Amino acid sequence: MATSQAARHALYARLEQVLGDEHADTLMTSLPMETADRLATKEDIGRLEDRMIGLESRFDRLEERMEARFTEFAAEFRSEVREMRKAQQDQFRTYTITMVGSMTALAAIFSVVVGVLG
């Protein structure tokens, strides 16, 4: 049964007469403005709690999957970085050997030219 605003106002007026303003205000603020069919029951709250627990469980599983994927990704990334570092070291070694060989050859040629001209 819905309570109209007029009925609430009449109740408040009567409560003011019997209890006084302060007590009437306190009592009226504790009464729900909604009809009883719109209020949540303990069963409603229990069902909501069950759904929240289900969602929490799903989030936990998602978090576990994400952590596993991240761990897998991090391992792959570290492996690729190691491979790149090794390739860089190999290239640097090749470059160094090539440069030392070229400089040695140029120094030898220079020595021969100086010896012939000198």
PDB file as gemmi writes it, atoms N, CA and C in Angstrom:
CRYST1    1.000    1.000    1.000  90.00  90.00  90.00 P 1                      
ATOM      1  N   MET A   1       0.844  -1.165   0.000  1.00  0.00           N  
ATOM      2  CA  MET A   1       0.000   0.000   0.000  1.00  0.00           C  
ATOM      3  C   MET A   1       0.898   1.239   0.000  1.00  0.00           C  
ATOM      4  N   ALA A   2       0.709   2.107  -0.965  1.00  0.00           N  
ATOM      5  CA  ALA A   2       1.508   3.310  -1.089  1.00  0.00           C  
ATOM      6  C   ALA A   2       0.992   4.386  -0.141  1.00  0.00           C  
ATOM      7  N   THR A   3       1.941   5.089   0.469  1.00  0.00           N  
ATOM      8  CA  THR A   3       1.578   6.181   1.363  1.00  0.00           C  
ATOM      9  C   THR A   3       1.726   7.480   0.583  1.00  0.00           C  
ATOM     10  N   SER A   4       0.659   8.267   0.538  1.00  0.00           N  
ATOM     11  CA  SER A   4       0.722   9.529  -0.210  1.00  0.00           C  
ATOM     12  C   SER A   4       1.415  10.592   0.625  1.00  0.00           C  
ATOM     13  N   GLN A   5       1.828  11.641  -0.069  1.00  0.00           N  
ATOM     14  CA  GLN A   5       2.452  12.763   0.631  1.00  0.00           C  
ATOM     15  C   GLN A   5       1.465  13.409   1.602  1.00  0.00           C  
ATOM     16  N   ALA A   6       0.219  13.443   1.217  1.00  0.00           N  
ATOM     17  CA  ALA A   6      -0.804  14.039   2.098  1.00  0.00           C  
ATOM     18  C   ALA A   6      -0.925  13.237   3.391  1.00  0.00           C  
ATOM     19  N   ALA A   7      -0.897  11.905   3.274  1.00  0.00           N  
ATOM     20  CA  ALA A   7      -0.995  11.049   4.459  1.00  0.00           C  
ATOM     21  C   ALA A   7       0.238  11.229   5.346  1.00  0.00           C  
ATOM     22  N   ARG A   8       1.408  11.343   4.720  1.00  0.00           N  
ATOM     23  CA  ARG A   8       2.634  11.566   5.511  1.00  0.00           C  
ATOM     24  C   ARG A   8       2.568  12.917   6.237  1.00  0.00           C  
ATOM     25  N   HIS A   9       2.087  13.913   5.537  1.00  0.00           N  
ATOM     26  CA  HIS A   9       1.975  15.242   6.149  1.00  0.00           C  
ATOM     27  C   HIS A   9       1.002  15.221   7.331  1.00  0.00           C  
ATOM     28  N   ALA A  10      -0.114  14.518   7.155  1.00  0.00           N  
ATOM     29  CA  ALA A  10      -1.102  14.416   8.242  1.00  0.00           C  
ATOM     30  C   ALA A  10      -0.491  13.692   9.443  1.00  0.00           C  
ATOM     31  N   LEU A  11       0.269  12.629   9.181  1.00  0.00           N  
ATOM     32  CA  LEU A  11       0.925  11.899  10.268  1.00  0.00           C  
ATOM     33  C   LEU A  11       1.917  12.807  10.986  1.00  0.00           C  
ATOM     34  N   TYR A  12       2.675  13.572  10.220  1.00  0.00           N  
ATOM     35  CA  TYR A  12       3.657  14.477  10.822  1.00  0.00           C  
ATOM     36  C   TYR A  12       2.966  15.523  11.709  1.00  0.00           C  
ATOM     37  N   ALA A  13       1.854  16.066  11.212  1.00  0.00           N  
ATOM     38  CA  ALA A  13       1.117  17.080  11.987  1.00  0.00           C  
ATOM     39  C   ALA A  13       0.635  16.491  13.312  1.00  0.00           C  
ATOM     40  N   ARG A  14       0.135  15.266  13.261  1.00  0.00           N  
ATOM     41  CA  ARG A  14      -0.357  14.615  14.492  1.00  0.00           C  
ATOM     42  C   ARG A  14       0.805  14.323  15.441  1.00  0.00           C  
ATOM     43  N   LEU A  15       1.931  13.842  14.875  1.00  0.00           N  
ATOM     44  CA  LEU A  15       3.108  13.559  15.707  1.00  0.00           C  
ATOM     45  C   LEU A  15       3.624  14.826  16.376  1.00  0.00           C  
ATOM     46  N   GLU A  16       3.565  15.946  15.672  1.00  0.00           N  
ATOM     47  CA  GLU A  16       3.985  17.221  16.270  1.00  0.00           C  
ATOM     48  C   GLU A  16       3.132  17.548  17.492  1.00  0.00           C  
ATOM     49  N   GLN A  17       1.832  17.288  17.371  1.00  0.00           N  
ATOM     50  CA  GLN A  17       0.928  17.579  18.490  1.00  0.00           C  
ATOM     51  C   GLN A  17       1.225  16.690  19.684  1.00  0.00           C  
ATOM     52  N   VAL A  18       1.492  15.403  19.394  1.00  0.00           N  
ATOM     53  CA  VAL A  18       1.675  14.436  20.481  1.00  0.00           C  
ATOM     54  C   VAL A  18       3.101  14.472  21.030  1.00  0.00           C  
ATOM     55  N   LEU A  19       4.096  14.478  20.140  1.00  0.00           N  
ATOM     56  CA  LEU A  19       5.487  14.327  20.572  1.00  0.00           C  
ATOM     57  C   LEU A  19       6.298  15.624  20.591  1.00  0.00           C  
ATOM     58  N   GLY A  20       5.868  16.596  19.843  1.00  0.00           N  
ATOM     59  CA  GLY A  20       6.646  17.827  19.707  1.00  0.00           C  
ATOM     60  C   GLY A  20       7.455  17.796  18.407  1.00  0.00           C  
ATOM     61  N   ASP A  21       7.944  18.975  18.027  1.00  0.00           N  
ATOM     62  CA  ASP A  21       8.644  19.112  16.735  1.00  0.00           C  
ATOM     63  C   ASP A  21       9.863  18.200  16.601  1.00  0.00           C  
ATOM     64  N   GLU A  22      10.726  18.250  17.593  1.00  0.00           N  
ATOM     65  CA  GLU A  22      11.995  17.509  17.499  1.00  0.00           C  
ATOM     66  C   GLU A  22      11.760  16.007  17.377  1.00  0.00           C  
ATOM     67  N   HIS A  23      10.904  15.448  18.208  1.00  0.00           N  
ATOM     68  CA  HIS A  23      10.629  14.013  18.170  1.00  0.00           C  
ATOM     69  C   HIS A  23       9.875  13.632  16.899  1.00  0.00           C  
ATOM     70  N   ALA A  24       8.986  14.487  16.434  1.00  0.00           N  
ATOM     71  CA  ALA A  24       8.257  14.220  15.187  1.00  0.00           C  
ATOM     72  C   ALA A  24       9.235  14.179  14.018  1.00  0.00           C  
ATOM     73  N   ASP A  25      10.175  15.128  13.999  1.00  0.00           N  
ATOM     74  CA  ASP A  25      11.201  15.136  12.933  1.00  0.00           C  
ATOM     75  C   ASP A  25      12.033  13.855  12.968  1.00  0.00           C  
ATOM     76  N   THR A  26      12.453  13.481  14.152  1.00  0.00           N  
ATOM     77  CA  THR A  26      13.272  12.272  14.300  1.00  0.00           C  
ATOM     78  C   THR A  26      12.527  11.047  13.794  1.00  0.00           C  
ATOM     79  N   LEU A  27      11.288  10.901  14.191  1.00  0.00           N  
ATOM     80  CA  LEU A  27      10.494   9.740  13.783  1.00  0.00           C  
ATOM     81  C   LEU A  27      10.234   9.750  12.278  1.00  0.00           C  
ATOM     82  N   MET A  28       9.894  10.877  11.713  1.00  0.00           N  
ATOM     83  CA  MET A  28       9.574  10.939  10.291  1.00  0.00           C  
ATOM     84  C   MET A  28      10.813  10.691   9.424  1.00  0.00           C  
ATOM     85  N   THR A  29      11.973  11.137   9.881  1.00  0.00           N  
ATOM     86  CA  THR A  29      13.187  10.893   9.089  1.00  0.00           C  
ATOM     87  C   THR A  29      13.599   9.431   9.141  1.00  0.00           C  
ATOM     88  N   SER A  30      13.139   8.715  10.153  1.00  0.00           N  
ATOM     89  CA  SER A  30      13.477   7.292  10.230  1.00  0.00           C  
ATOM     90  C   SER A  30      12.519   6.421   9.426  1.00  0.00           C  
ATOM     91  N   LEU A  31      11.385   6.970   9.013  1.00  0.00           N  
ATOM     92  CA  LEU A  31      10.428   6.222   8.190  1.00  0.00           C  
ATOM     93  C   LEU A  31      10.842   6.312   6.721  1.00  0.00           C  
ATOM     94  N   PRO A  32      10.773   5.200   6.006  1.00  0.00           N  
ATOM     95  CA  PRO A  32      11.184   5.245   4.596  1.00  0.00           C  
ATOM     96  C   PRO A  32      10.207   6.060   3.763  1.00  0.00           C  
ATOM     97  N   MET A  33      10.751   6.773   2.771  1.00  0.00           N  
ATOM     98  CA  MET A  33       9.919   7.551   1.848  1.00  0.00           C  
ATOM     99  C   MET A  33       9.304   6.645   0.794  1.00  0.00           C  
ATOM    100  N   GLU A  34       9.927   5.524   0.545  1.00  0.00           N  
ATOM    101  CA  GLU A  34       9.474   4.597  -0.493  1.00  0.00           C  
ATOM    102  C   GLU A  34       8.415   3.640   0.063  1.00  0.00           C  
ATOM    103  N   THR A  35       7.711   3.030  -0.848  1.00  0.00           N  
ATOM    104  CA  THR A  35       6.758   2.014  -0.441  1.00  0.00           C  
ATOM    105  C   THR A  35       7.512   0.746  -0.090  1.00  0.00           C  
ATOM    106  N   ALA A  36       6.865  -0.128   0.637  1.00  0.00           N  
ATOM    107  CA  ALA A  36       7.525  -1.338   1.128  1.00  0.00           C  
ATOM    108  C   ALA A  36       8.005  -2.230  -0.009  1.00  0.00           C  
ATOM    109  N   ASP A  37       7.321  -2.223  -1.148  1.00  0.00           N  
ATOM    110  CA  ASP A  37       7.734  -3.093  -2.255  1.00  0.00           C  
ATOM    111  C   ASP A  37       9.007  -2.583  -2.938  1.00  0.00           C  
ATOM    112  N   ARG A  38       9.422  -1.372  -2.624  1.00  0.00           N  
ATOM    113  CA  ARG A  38      10.636  -0.817  -3.231  1.00  0.00           C  
ATOM    114  C   ARG A  38      11.839  -0.925  -2.296  1.00  0.00           C  
ATOM    115  N   LEU A  39      11.647  -1.402  -1.097  1.00  0.00           N  
ATOM    116  CA  LEU A  39      12.751  -1.536  -0.149  1.00  0.00           C  
ATOM    117  C   LEU A  39      13.447  -2.879  -0.328  1.00  0.00           C  
ATOM    118  N   ALA A  40      14.753  -2.904  -0.095  1.00  0.00           N  
ATOM    119  CA  ALA A  40      15.517  -4.151  -0.202  1.00  0.00           C  
ATOM    120  C   ALA A  40      15.281  -5.005   1.036  1.00  0.00           C  
ATOM    121  N   THR A  41      15.141  -6.300   0.808  1.00  0.00           N  
ATOM    122  CA  THR A  41      14.984  -7.239   1.922  1.00  0.00           C  
ATOM    123  C   THR A  41      16.331  -7.880   2.212  1.00  0.00           C  
ATOM    124  N   LYS A  42      16.389  -8.630   3.296  1.00  0.00           N  
ATOM    125  CA  LYS A  42      17.617  -9.363   3.609  1.00  0.00           C  
ATOM    126  C   LYS A  42      17.935 -10.365   2.509  1.00  0.00           C  
ATOM    127  N   GLU A  43      16.898 -10.939   1.925  1.00  0.00           N  
ATOM    128  CA  GLU A  43      17.102 -11.885   0.818  1.00  0.00           C  
ATOM    129  C   GLU A  43      17.714 -11.174  -0.390  1.00  0.00           C  
ATOM    130  N   ASP A  44      17.218  -9.974  -0.669  1.00  0.00           N  
ATOM    131  CA  ASP A  44      17.782  -9.188  -1.784  1.00  0.00           C  
ATOM    132  C   ASP A  44      19.263  -8.911  -1.536  1.00  0.00           C  
ATOM    133  N   ILE A  45      19.574  -8.521  -0.331  1.00  0.00           N  
ATOM    134  CA  ILE A  45      20.960  -8.219   0.016  1.00  0.00           C  
ATOM    135  C   ILE A  45      21.810  -9.485  -0.046  1.00  0.00           C  
ATOM    136  N   GLY A  46      21.249 -10.606   0.391  1.00  0.00           N  
ATOM    137  CA  GLY A  46      21.966 -11.890   0.316  1.00  0.00           C  
ATOM    138  C   GLY A  46      22.266 -12.274  -1.121  1.00  0.00           C  
ATOM    139  N   ARG A  47      21.290 -12.105  -2.010  1.00  0.00           N  
ATOM    140  CA  ARG A  47      21.519 -12.411  -3.431  1.00  0.00           C  
ATOM    141  C   ARG A  47      22.567 -11.485  -4.020  1.00  0.00           C  
ATOM    142  N   LEU A  48      22.504 -10.229  -3.638  1.00  0.00           N  
ATOM    143  CA  LEU A  48      23.498  -9.270  -4.116  1.00  0.00           C  
ATOM    144  C   LEU A  48      24.889  -9.637  -3.607  1.00  0.00           C  
ATOM    145  N   GLU A  49      24.960 -10.044  -2.352  1.00  0.00           N  
ATOM    146  CA  GLU A  49      26.241 -10.458  -1.778  1.00  0.00           C  
ATOM    147  C   GLU A  49      26.794 -11.673  -2.531  1.00  0.00           C  
ATOM    148  N   ASP A  50      25.926 -12.646  -2.843  1.00  0.00           N  
ATOM    149  CA  ASP A  50      26.363 -13.821  -3.604  1.00  0.00           C  
ATOM    150  C   ASP A  50      26.905 -13.415  -4.968  1.00  0.00           C  
ATOM    151  N   ARG A  51      26.216 -12.488  -5.618  1.00  0.00           N  
ATOM    152  CA  ARG A  51      26.692 -12.020  -6.928  1.00  0.00           C  
ATOM    153  C   ARG A  51      28.033 -11.313  -6.800  1.00  0.00           C  
ATOM    154  N   MET A  52      28.194 -10.519  -5.746  1.00  0.00           N  
ATOM    155  CA  MET A  52      29.462  -9.807  -5.528  1.00  0.00           C  
ATOM    156  C   MET A  52      30.592 -10.796  -5.263  1.00  0.00           C  
ATOM    157  N   ILE A  53      30.303 -11.849  -4.506  1.00  0.00           N  
ATOM    158  CA  ILE A  53      31.318 -12.875  -4.250  1.00  0.00           C  
ATOM    159  C   ILE A  53      31.699 -13.553  -5.558  1.00  0.00           C  
ATOM    160  N   GLY A  54      30.704 -13.824  -6.416  1.00  0.00           N  
ATOM    161  CA  GLY A  54      30.986 -14.406  -7.724  1.00  0.00           C  
ATOM    162  C   GLY A  54      31.856 -13.495  -8.571  1.00  0.00           C  
ATOM    163  N   LEU A  55      31.543 -12.207  -8.556  1.00  0.00           N  
ATOM    164  CA  LEU A  55      32.354 -11.252  -9.315  1.00  0.00           C  
ATOM    165  C   LEU A  55      33.777 -11.179  -8.770  1.00  0.00           C  
ATOM    166  N   GLU A  56      33.888 -11.186  -7.457  1.00  0.00           N  
ATOM    167  CA  GLU A  56      35.215 -11.142  -6.831  1.00  0.00           C  
ATOM    168  C   GLU A  56      36.027 -12.360  -7.248  1.00  0.00           C  
ATOM    169  N   SER A  57      35.379 -13.508  -7.284  1.00  0.00           N  
ATOM    170  CA  SER A  57      36.049 -14.739  -7.704  1.00  0.00           C  
ATOM    171  C   SER A  57      36.508 -14.637  -9.155  1.00  0.00           C  
ATOM    172  N   ARG A  58      35.640 -14.093 -10.008  1.00  0.00           N  
ATOM    173  CA  ARG A  58      36.020 -13.926 -11.419  1.00  0.00           C  
ATOM    174  C   ARG A  58      37.186 -12.963 -11.559  1.00  0.00           C  
ATOM    175  N   PHE A  59      37.178 -11.878 -10.788  1.00  0.00           N  
ATOM    176  CA  PHE A  59      38.294 -10.931 -10.828  1.00  0.00           C  
ATOM    177  C   PHE A  59      39.588 -11.579 -10.344  1.00  0.00           C  
ATOM    178  N   ASP A  60      39.486 -12.416  -9.307  1.00  0.00           N  
ATOM    179  CA  ASP A  60      40.675 -13.123  -8.812  1.00  0.00           C  
ATOM    180  C   ASP A  60      41.258 -14.025  -9.897  1.00  0.00           C  
ATOM    181  N   ARG A  61      40.387 -14.773 -10.601  1.00  0.00           N  
ATOM    182  CA  ARG A  61      40.864 -15.653 -11.682  1.00  0.00           C  
ATOM    183  C   ARG A  61      41.486 -14.838 -12.818  1.00  0.00           C  
ATOM    184  N   LEU A  62      40.876 -13.718 -13.134  1.00  0.00           N  
ATOM    185  CA  LEU A  62      41.418 -12.846 -14.182  1.00  0.00           C  
ATOM    186  C   LEU A  62      42.784 -12.308 -13.775  1.00  0.00           C  
ATOM    187  N   GLU A  63      42.905 -11.920 -12.528  1.00  0.00           N  
ATOM    188  CA  GLU A  63      44.183 -11.412 -12.026  1.00  0.00           C  
ATOM    189  C   GLU A  63      45.262 -12.493 -12.102  1.00  0.00           C  
ATOM    190  N   GLU A  64      44.909 -13.726 -11.740  1.00  0.00           N  
ATOM    191  CA  GLU A  64      45.867 -14.830 -11.815  1.00  0.00           C  
ATOM    192  C   GLU A  64      46.310 -15.069 -13.251  1.00  0.00           C  
ATOM    193  N   ARG A  65      45.348 -15.039 -14.173  1.00  0.00           N  
ATOM    194  CA  ARG A  65      45.686 -15.238 -15.587  1.00  0.00           C  
ATOM    195  C   ARG A  65      46.586 -14.121 -16.102  1.00  0.00           C  
ATOM    196  N   MET A  66      46.282 -12.892 -15.692  1.00  0.00           N  
ATOM    197  CA  MET A  66      47.098 -11.757 -16.129  1.00  0.00           C  
ATOM    198  C   MET A  66      48.514 -11.855 -15.564  1.00  0.00           C  
ATOM    199  N   GLU A  67      48.633 -12.258 -14.308  1.00  0.00           N  
ATOM    200  CA  GLU A  67      49.955 -12.411 -13.703  1.00  0.00           C  
ATOM    201  C   GLU A  67      50.749 -13.489 -14.420  1.00  0.00           C  
ATOM    202  N   ALA A  68      50.098 -14.601 -14.760  1.00  0.00           N  
ATOM    203  CA  ALA A  68      50.777 -15.685 -15.481  1.00  0.00           C  
ATOM    204  C   ALA A  68      51.237 -15.199 -16.848  1.00  0.00           C  
ATOM    205  N   ARG A  69      50.364 -14.472 -17.549  1.00  0.00           N  
ATOM    206  CA  ARG A  69      50.726 -13.955 -18.871  1.00  0.00           C  
ATOM    207  C   ARG A  69      51.864 -12.953 -18.760  1.00  0.00           C  
ATOM    208  N   PHE A  70      51.831 -12.104 -17.740  1.00  0.00           N  
ATOM    209  CA  PHE A  70      52.883 -11.115 -17.559  1.00  0.00           C  
ATOM    210  C   PHE A  70      54.209 -11.809 -17.270  1.00  0.00           C  
ATOM    211  N   THR A  71      54.189 -12.834 -16.419  1.00  0.00           N  
ATOM    212  CA  THR A  71      55.409 -13.572 -16.104  1.00  0.00           C  
ATOM    213  C   THR A  71      55.976 -14.205 -17.365  1.00  0.00           C  
ATOM    214  N   GLU A  72      55.094 -14.783 -18.164  1.00  0.00           N  
ATOM    215  CA  GLU A  72      55.505 -15.399 -19.431  1.00  0.00           C  
ATOM    216  C   GLU A  72      56.096 -14.339 -20.374  1.00  0.00           C  
ATOM    217  N   PHE A  73      55.428 -13.199 -20.476  1.00  0.00           N  
ATOM    218  CA  PHE A  73      55.901 -12.118 -21.330  1.00  0.00           C  
ATOM    219  C   PHE A  73      57.259 -11.611 -20.852  1.00  0.00           C  
ATOM    220  N   ALA A  74      57.396 -11.427 -19.541  1.00  0.00           N  
ATOM    221  CA  ALA A  74      58.656 -10.916 -18.989  1.00  0.00           C  
ATOM    222  C   ALA A  74      59.800 -11.877 -19.290  1.00  0.00           C  
ATOM    223  N   ALA A  75      59.559 -13.177 -19.188  1.00  0.00           N  
ATOM    224  CA  ALA A  75      60.601 -14.164 -19.487  1.00  0.00           C  
ATOM    225  C   ALA A  75      60.994 -14.086 -20.959  1.00  0.00           C  
ATOM    226  N   GLU A  76      60.004 -13.981 -21.848  1.00  0.00           N  
ATOM    227  CA  GLU A  76      60.294 -13.857 -23.280  1.00  0.00           C  
ATOM    228  C   GLU A  76      61.065 -12.576 -23.569  1.00  0.00           C  
ATOM    229  N   PHE A  77      60.671 -11.503 -22.930  1.00  0.00           N  
ATOM    230  CA  PHE A  77      61.342 -10.220 -23.139  1.00  0.00           C  
ATOM    231  C   PHE A  77      62.795 -10.288 -22.697  1.00  0.00           C  
ATOM    232  N   ARG A  78      63.044 -10.861 -21.516  1.00  0.00           N  
ATOM    233  CA  ARG A  78      64.428 -10.994 -21.032  1.00  0.00           C  
ATOM    234  C   ARG A  78      65.251 -11.843 -21.996  1.00  0.00           C  
ATOM    235  N   SER A  79      64.658 -12.905 -22.520  1.00  0.00           N  
ATOM    236  CA  SER A  79      65.350 -13.773 -23.472  1.00  0.00           C  
ATOM    237  C   SER A  79      65.723 -12.999 -24.737  1.00  0.00           C  
ATOM    238  N   GLU A  80      64.796 -12.213 -25.240  1.00  0.00           N  
ATOM    239  CA  GLU A  80      65.076 -11.429 -26.445  1.00  0.00           C  
ATOM    240  C   GLU A  80      66.144 -10.377 -26.190  1.00  0.00           C  
ATOM    241  N   VAL A  81      66.112  -9.750 -25.030  1.00  0.00           N  
ATOM    242  CA  VAL A  81      67.143  -8.760 -24.691  1.00  0.00           C  
ATOM    243  C   VAL A  81      68.508  -9.433 -24.627  1.00  0.00           C  
ATOM    244  N   ARG A  82      68.590 -10.636 -24.026  1.00  0.00           N  
ATOM    245  CA  ARG A  82      69.866 -11.362 -23.985  1.00  0.00           C  
ATOM    246  C   ARG A  82      70.373 -11.669 -25.393  1.00  0.00           C  
ATOM    247  N   GLU A  83      69.466 -12.094 -26.286  1.00  0.00           N  
ATOM    248  CA  GLU A  83      69.851 -12.394 -27.664  1.00  0.00           C  
ATOM    249  C   GLU A  83      70.350 -11.136 -28.373  1.00  0.00           C  
ATOM    250  N   MET A  84      69.661 -10.022 -28.170  1.00  0.00           N  
ATOM    251  CA  MET A  84      70.083  -8.767 -28.797  1.00  0.00           C  
ATOM    252  C   MET A  84      71.448  -8.331 -28.268  1.00  0.00           C  
ATOM    253  N   ARG A  85      71.665  -8.490 -26.973  1.00  0.00           N  
ATOM    254  CA  ARG A  85      72.944  -8.111 -26.380  1.00  0.00           C  
ATOM    255  C   ARG A  85      74.073  -8.970 -26.950  1.00  0.00           C  
ATOM    256  N   LYS A  86      73.813 -10.263 -27.088  1.00  0.00           N  
ATOM    257  CA  LYS A  86      74.827 -11.159 -27.661  1.00  0.00           C  
ATOM    258  C   LYS A  86      75.122 -10.773 -29.111  1.00  0.00           C  
ATOM    259  N   ALA A  87      74.072 -10.474 -29.896  1.00  0.00           N  
ATOM    260  CA  ALA A  87      74.272 -10.050 -31.286  1.00  0.00           C  
ATOM    261  C   ALA A  87      75.064  -8.753 -31.340  1.00  0.00           C  
ATOM    262  N   GLN A  88      74.783  -7.830 -30.438  1.00  0.00           N  
ATOM    263  CA  GLN A  88      75.505  -6.556 -30.398  1.00  0.00           C  
ATOM    264  C   GLN A  88      76.973  -6.794 -30.058  1.00  0.00           C  
ATOM    265  N   GLN A  89      77.245  -7.675 -29.103  1.00  0.00           N  
ATOM    266  CA  GLN A  89      78.630  -7.983 -28.732  1.00  0.00           C  
ATOM    267  C   GLN A  89      79.372  -8.625 -29.898  1.00  0.00           C  
ATOM    268  N   ASP A  90      78.675  -9.535 -30.602  1.00  0.00           N  
ATOM    269  CA  ASP A  90      79.290 -10.178 -31.767  1.00  0.00           C  
ATOM    270  C   ASP A  90      79.605  -9.146 -32.841  1.00  0.00           C  
ATOM    271  N   GLN A  91      78.702  -8.234 -33.101  1.00  0.00           N  
ATOM    272  CA  GLN A  91      78.934  -7.205 -34.104  1.00  0.00           C  
ATOM    273  C   GLN A  91      80.082  -6.289 -33.688  1.00  0.00           C  
ATOM    274  N   PHE A  92      80.144  -5.934 -32.425  1.00  0.00           N  
ATOM    275  CA  PHE A  92      81.223  -5.076 -31.941  1.00  0.00           C  
ATOM    276  C   PHE A  92      82.576  -5.781 -32.081  1.00  0.00           C  
ATOM    277  N   ARG A  93      82.619  -7.075 -31.765  1.00  0.00           N  
ATOM    278  CA  ARG A  93      83.849  -7.856 -31.888  1.00  0.00           C  
ATOM    279  C   ARG A  93      84.302  -7.887 -33.358  1.00  0.00           C  
ATOM    280  N   THR A  94      83.354  -8.140 -34.253  1.00  0.00           N  
ATOM    281  CA  THR A  94      83.671  -8.165 -35.686  1.00  0.00           C  
ATOM    282  C   THR A  94      84.176  -6.804 -36.143  1.00  0.00           C  
ATOM    283  N   TYR A  95      83.519  -5.740 -35.734  1.00  0.00           N  
ATOM    284  CA  TYR A  95      83.929  -4.380 -36.091  1.00  0.00           C  
ATOM    285  C   TYR A  95      85.334  -4.094 -35.576  1.00  0.00           C  
ATOM    286  N   THR A  96      85.615  -4.441 -34.332  1.00  0.00           N  
ATOM    287  CA  THR A  96      86.925  -4.182 -33.742  1.00  0.00           C  
ATOM    288  C   THR A  96      88.019  -4.931 -34.505  1.00  0.00           C  
ATOM    289  N   ILE A  97      87.787  -6.209 -34.783  1.00  0.00           N  
ATOM    290  CA  ILE A  97      88.790  -7.004 -35.512  1.00  0.00           C  
ATOM    291  C   ILE A  97      89.021  -6.426 -36.905  1.00  0.00           C  
ATOM    292  N   THR A  98      87.933  -6.024 -37.582  1.00  0.00           N  
ATOM    293  CA  THR A  98      88.044  -5.441 -38.918  1.00  0.00           C  
ATOM    294  C   THR A  98      88.843  -4.138 -38.872  1.00  0.00           C  
ATOM    295  N   MET A  99      88.545  -3.285 -37.910  1.00  0.00           N  
ATOM    296  CA  MET A  99      89.255  -2.002 -37.797  1.00  0.00           C  
ATOM    297  C   MET A  99      90.731  -2.203 -37.468  1.00  0.00           C  
ATOM    298  N   VAL A 100      91.049  -3.095 -36.553  1.00  0.00           N  
ATOM    299  CA  VAL A 100      92.452  -3.353 -36.192  1.00  0.00           C  
ATOM    300  C   VAL A 100      93.192  -3.918 -37.404  1.00  0.00           C  
ATOM    301  N   GLY A 101      92.554  -4.838 -38.119  1.00  0.00           N  
ATOM    302  CA  GLY A 101      93.180  -5.410 -39.314  1.00  0.00           C  
ATOM    303  C   GLY A 101      93.418  -4.356 -40.385  1.00  0.00           C  
ATOM    304  N   SER A 102      92.414  -3.479 -40.589  1.00  0.00           N  
ATOM    305  CA  SER A 102      92.548  -2.415 -41.594  1.00  0.00           C  
ATOM    306  C   SER A 102      93.656  -1.445 -41.216  1.00  0.00           C  
ATOM    307  N   MET A 103      93.717  -1.062 -39.964  1.00  0.00           N  
ATOM    308  CA  MET A 103      94.760  -0.130 -39.519  1.00  0.00           C  
ATOM    309  C   MET A 103      96.137  -0.762 -39.636  1.00  0.00           C  
ATOM    310  N   THR A 104      96.255  -2.024 -39.303  1.00  0.00           N  
ATOM    311  CA  THR A 104      97.538  -2.728 -39.416  1.00  0.00           C  
ATOM    312  C   THR A 104      97.977  -2.774 -40.880  1.00  0.00           C  
ATOM    313  N   ALA A 105      97.038  -3.082 -41.759  1.00  0.00           N  
ATOM    314  CA  ALA A 105      97.367  -3.129 -43.197  1.00  0.00           C  
ATOM    315  C   ALA A 105      97.778  -1.760 -43.699  1.00  0.00           C  
ATOM    316  N   LEU A 106      97.057  -0.704 -43.288  1.00  0.00           N  
ATOM    317  CA  LEU A 106      97.414   0.654 -43.713  1.00  0.00           C  
ATOM    318  C   LEU A 106      98.783   1.054 -43.167  1.00  0.00           C  
ATOM    319  N   ALA A 107      99.067   0.688 -41.942  1.00  0.00           N  
ATOM    320  CA  ALA A 107     100.373   1.014 -41.343  1.00  0.00           C  
ATOM    321  C   ALA A 107     101.477   0.299 -42.104  1.00  0.00           C  
ATOM    322  N   ALA A 108     101.229  -0.954 -42.486  1.00  0.00           N  
ATOM    323  CA  ALA A 108     102.244  -1.713 -43.245  1.00  0.00           C  
ATOM    324  C   ALA A 108     102.462  -1.079 -44.612  1.00  0.00           C  
ATOM    325  N   ILE A 109     101.377  -0.712 -45.276  1.00  0.00           N  
ATOM    326  CA  ILE A 109     101.485  -0.068 -46.596  1.00  0.00           C  
ATOM    327  C   ILE A 109     102.219   1.254 -46.459  1.00  0.00           C  
ATOM    328  N   PHE A 110     101.890   2.031 -45.447  1.00  0.00           N  
ATOM    329  CA  PHE A 110     102.530   3.307 -45.214  1.00  0.00           C  
ATOM    330  C   PHE A 110     104.025   3.121 -44.978  1.00  0.00           C  
ATOM    331  N   SER A 111     104.399   2.085 -44.200  1.00  0.00           N  
ATOM    332  CA  SER A 111     105.800   1.799 -43.917  1.00  0.00           C  
ATOM    333  C   SER A 111     106.529   1.437 -45.207  1.00  0.00           C  
ATOM    334  N   VAL A 112     105.907   0.656 -46.068  1.00  0.00           N  
ATOM    335  CA  VAL A 112     106.529   0.247 -47.334  1.00  0.00           C  
ATOM    336  C   VAL A 112     106.714   1.494 -48.212  1.00  0.00           C  
ATOM    337  N   VAL A 113     105.694   2.328 -48.300  1.00  0.00           N  
ATOM    338  CA  VAL A 113     105.772   3.520 -49.149  1.00  0.00           C  
ATOM    339  C   VAL A 113     106.859   4.453 -48.628  1.00  0.00           C  
ATOM    340  N   VAL A 114     106.929   4.651 -47.336  1.00  0.00           N  
ATOM    341  CA  VAL A 114     107.957   5.529 -46.741  1.00  0.00           C  
ATOM    342  C   VAL A 114     109.337   4.923 -46.996  1.00  0.00           C  
ATOM    343  N   GLY A 115     109.434   3.598 -46.873  1.00  0.00           N  
ATOM    344  CA  GLY A 115     110.733   2.919 -47.090  1.00  0.00           C  
ATOM    345  C   GLY A 115     111.181   3.029 -48.555  1.00  0.00           C  
ATOM    346  N   VAL A 116     110.265   2.937 -49.490  1.00  0.00           N  
ATOM    347  CA  VAL A 116     110.587   3.014 -50.911  1.00  0.00           C  
ATOM    348  C   VAL A 116     110.946   4.446 -51.288  1.00  0.00           C  
ATOM    349  N   LEU A 117     110.222   5.401 -50.778  1.00  0.00           N  
ATOM    350  CA  LEU A 117     110.454   6.811 -51.127  1.00  0.00           C  
ATOM    351  C   LEU A 117     111.598   7.401 -50.325  1.00  0.00           C  
ATOM    352  N   GLY A 118     111.944   6.803 -49.285  1.00  0.00           N  
ATOM    353  CA  GLY A 118     112.893   7.419 -48.388  1.00  0.00           C  
ATOM    354  C   GLY A 118     114.279   7.074 -48.541  1.00  0.00           C  
TER     355      GLY A 118                                                      
END                                                                             
